[in-house]
Structures are given as C-alpha cells and as structure tokens.
Amino acid sequence: QVQLVESGGGLVQTGGSLRLSCVASGRTTAVNGMGWFRQPLNKARELVAAISWSGTSTYYEDSVKGRFTISRDNSKHSLTLQMNTLQPEDTAVYYCAAGTRGTTQLLTQSTDYDVWGQGTQVTVAA
C-alpha cells in the first residue's frame, strides 16, 4: 500500500509563489504516473498537472500553463508543484495523487489515480 503526504500550502498574496511537495511512502515501487488535483470550495475537483513516471511527459490545465511546474524525484519518492504568479482563482485544496495500476504513462483522468493525499489548502488573497 502507498501513502501520500502533501505539504507547502498556505496563504499568499496575488502574484506570489508557493511550492507544494508530496512524499510517497510504503510500497513506493508501485507508483507510476502522478498528478496534482485541486478542488475549490463548492466546485468539482480538477486535474492541474500530471507527470509520467520518467518525468519526460507532463500535462497542465490551460489556466496554469506557464505559471505552474510539476516535477518529481523518484529517488526521493517525491512530487513537487511550483506555483508562480498565483491568482485568487487558484484558491483551492490541492491533492497529490498517484496511479499504481501498472502504467508509467501520463495519467490525465481522475479515475486513473487510486492513491490520494489528504490535501493542502492554498489561499490566494486578492
């Protein structure tokens, strides 16, 4: 079994930056594609960014392209989301997620992911 723990959320002013981290533990050899999701209050959860096991393939939701960067370090079982030029509409609970069903490719559907972190709150003040 795999566990994911996120850190790095907080309150930031518009235009500021935050760096989210996620560390996997347990059966980490089972982790393949990973991603960051977010869920604003009273809205549906959406995929923000995803990365393949090798790190060579990435996906970004249109509104974060050019502002967010996803990366991973498999030697440390870690996933990072660097968020720059944050806007109030980026306010949400951010979740780290992993797929362990045997594919190393980019995972772009929420149903591709079977392990989830507990979430970390990001609030961007206007």
C-alpha positions in Angstrom: 0.0 0.0 0.0 1.1 3.5 -0.8 0.6 6.6 1.3 1.0 10.2 0.1 1.6 13.3 2.3 1.4 16.8 1.0 2.9 19.9 2.4 3.6 23.5 1.4 0.2 25.1 1.2 -0.7 28.4 2.8 -1.8 32.0 2.3 -0.1 34.1 -0.3 -0.9 37.5 -2.0 -1.9 37.7 -5.6 1.2 37.4 -7.8 3.1 35.4 -5.2 4.5 31.9 -5.3 4.1 28.6 -3.4 5.8 25.3 -3.7 3.8 22.1 -2.9 5.5 18.9 -2.0 4.3 15.4 -1.8 6.2 12.4 -0.4 5.2 8.8 -1.0 5.8 6.0 1.5 5.0 2.4 1.8 5.1 0.3 -1.5 6.7 3.1 -3.5 7.8 0.8 -6.3 4.1 0.6 -7.3 3.9 4.3 -8.0 3.7 5.2 -11.7 2.1 8.4 -13.1 1.4 11.1 -10.6 -0.5 14.3 -10.6 -1.8 17.3 -8.7 -5.5 18.0 -8.4 -7.4 20.9 -6.8 -10.9 21.4 -5.5 -12.1 25.0 -5.0 -14.9 25.4 -2.4 -18.2 24.0 -3.7 -16.7 23.1 -7.0 -15.6 19.9 -8.7 -12.1 18.5 -8.3 -9.9 19.1 -11.4 -6.5 17.9 -12.6 -4.0 20.7 -12.5 -0.9 19.0 -13.7 0.4 15.4 -14.3 3.7 13.8 -14.9 4.7 10.4 -16.2 7.0 8.0 -14.2 10.1 9.0 -16.1 9.2 12.7 -15.9 9.6 13.1 -19.6 5.8 13.7 -20.2 3.8 16.4 -18.5 0.3 17.8 -18.7 -1.0 21.2 -17.5 -4.5 22.5 -17.3 -4.8 25.5 -19.6 -5.2 28.1 -16.8 -1.9 27.2 -15.1 0.3 26.8 -18.2 3.4 29.0 -17.9 2.8 29.5 -14.2 2.9 26.1 -12.6 5.7 23.5 -13.0 5.3 19.8 -11.9 8.4 17.7 -11.3 9.3 14.5 -9.5 12.4 12.9 -7.9 11.9 9.1 -8.0 15.0 8.6 -5.8 13.2 10.5 -3.0 9.7 9.3 -3.9 8.7 12.9 -4.1 6.5 15.1 -6.3 6.6 18.9 -6.4 4.3 21.6 -7.8 6.0 25.0 -8.2 3.2 27.6 -8.4 4.1 31.2 -9.6 2.1 34.3 -10.3 -0.7 32.9 -8.2 -4.2 34.3 -8.7 -7.3 34.3 -6.4 -8.9 31.7 -8.7 -6.1 29.3 -7.8 -7.5 29.2 -4.2 -8.4 25.5 -3.5 -7.5 22.4 -1.6 -4.7 20.8 -3.6 -4.3 17.0 -3.7 -1.4 14.8 -4.7 -2.4 11.6 -6.4 -0.7 8.5 -7.8 -1.5 5.7 -10.1 -0.4 2.2 -9.1 -2.2 0.1 -11.7 0.8 -0.7 -13.8 1.1 2.1 -16.3 4.0 4.5 -16.5 2.4 6.9 -19.0 0.8 10.2 -18.3 -2.4 9.9 -16.4 -5.0 12.6 -17.2 -8.2 11.2 -15.8 -9.1 11.2 -12.1 -10.2 7.5 -12.5 -6.6 6.7 -13.5 -5.5 7.5 -9.9 -6.0 5.2 -7.0 -4.0 6.8 -4.2 -4.7 10.2 -2.8 -3.1 12.5 -0.3 -5.1 14.3 2.4 -4.9 17.7 0.7 -3.3 21.0 1.5 -5.1 24.4 1.4 -3.8 27.1 -0.9 -5.4 30.5 -0.4 -4.5 33.5 -2.7 -5.6 36.8 -1.3 -6.7 39.5 -3.7 
